[in-house]
Amino acid sequence: MIESVSPHSGEVIGKTQLGSGEDYNACVEAMNEEKKRWMAMPAPARGEIVRQIGEALREKKVALGSLLALEVGKI
């Protein structure tokens, strides 16, 4: 577990559970398997998925911006 500390106040603003080496290896294996399926998918279908990800991020941009500002100690 690691703690994220505000550089402004020194207050702990979040905690993150770290993964193990085995977790990392399992993630890389899963990524390599999924990469084969992704590469076999037609480009327009991949583009649609990327577009949807962008829309989801834009919907949450205020919350994500606030989180980023908090992380770097801004008000």
N, C-alpha and C positions, 0 to 999 in steps of 0.2 A: 504494500500500500504506500502510495506517495501522496503527499499533501501539496496543494497549490496554495501559495501564500501571496497575498496582496502586497506588492512592493510599496504601496502607499501607507498602509496601516500595519502591516505585519500580521494581519489576521488570516487565519486559515479559511479559504473560500471554497475549497473542494478537496475531495480525496478520490484517488483513482487506484483501482486494484490492478496490480501488475500481473502479467501472464508469465508462465514458465517457459523454458526452452522447448518443452514438449508442446505447449500451446502454440508457440511460434511455428514449429515444424508442421503441426496439424493445419494451421492457417495457410502456410505456403503450399502444402499438398492440395488442400481444397481449392486454392486459387489456381493452381496449375491445371486441375481437372476442369474447373469452370471456364478457364481461358480457352480450352478446346471448343467448348460449346459456344462461347461468345464469338470466336473467330469463324465458326460455321454459320452464324446467324447473318442474314442479309444486312448490308450497311443501313438501309432505311429503318429497319427494326432496331438496330443498335442506336441509331440517331434518335429515335423516338424515346428510348430509355434514357438517354443522356438529357434530352429535352425535359422529360418528366422530373429527373433529378434536379435540374436547374430550377424548374418551377417550384418544387418542394423547398429548395433553399431560399428562393425569393420570398415565398410565403412566410418564412421564419427569419427573414433578414434582420428585423428589429431585435428579436430575442437573441439571435446569434451575435449581432453587433454589441448588444449589452453585455453578453457573456465575455466577448473578446475584450471589451473595455475594462470590465471587472478584473479579468485575468492579468492585464498589464497595469492595473492600479489607477485607472482613470475614473472620473465620476460620471 
